[in-house]
Structures are given as structure tokens and as C-alpha cells.
């Protein structure tokens, strides 16, 4: 099990947003960028529109945990940013994980390791 490497500053987030390669569902938006490295980097963004700091931090933890448990099934070499939508506010871990897996399994991305 490896450590989650995160995007640190606004320039790194901006470069992922500027690629305009995104997919979305009811609870999450996922931006994806090829980073040319042999590992993935994760960024999570939860707006103040979603709720107060307690709610935003809870959603961040849910997204990070869902990613951690599924990161072994993802191809390496991507910067991935998840943006939580307002609808994710009161959702359970299983709802967030299901939404994340839905985004990972979209065929146009080719992000999942084929078994």
C-alpha cells in the first residue's frame, strides 16, 4: 500500500483544470491530466457552497478514503482532481465511493487497469 501523493498549490490545480478533460456525475466532478510521472497525484476541492467547514472536511475525508481503497486499480501517471458537488453534502461513504467508481469506469478515460 503506497502513500497518497497530493497536489499542493493553486498552479498544480490550475494546470489540471486547464486541460479541460473532465467527467461528472451527480455527486462528483473529476478532472484528469497526464502528468508524465510513474505515480498519481490527487487533489480534492470542496466549495463553501457545499456547507460549513465540518461538512467540507467530512466530504474531503470520504473522497480521500474512497480513492485510497481504489488507487491500486488505477493506471499510473495522472493528476486527478475531484470537485464535490452540493448534492454530496449528506451522502454516505458508499454513495461517494460508488460515484467515484462510476467516473473511473467510464470507457473514454482508460484510467482503470484492465484485468
Number of C-alpha atoms within 10 A of each C-alpha: 7 8 7 14 12 15 18 11 9 9 10 14 19 10 14 23 17 11 12 11 13 17 17 17 12 12 18 23 19 20 22 23 20 14 16 11 11 9 15 21 19 18 22 18 16 21 13 11 11 17 15 10 12 9 16 19 13 14 25 19 14 18 23 18 15 19 20 14 11 15 17 13 14 18 15 19 16 21 24 23 23 23 19 25 18 16 11 19 17 13 12 12 16 11 14 22 19 14 20 22 15 14 19 19 14 12 9 8 13 12 18 18 11 8 4
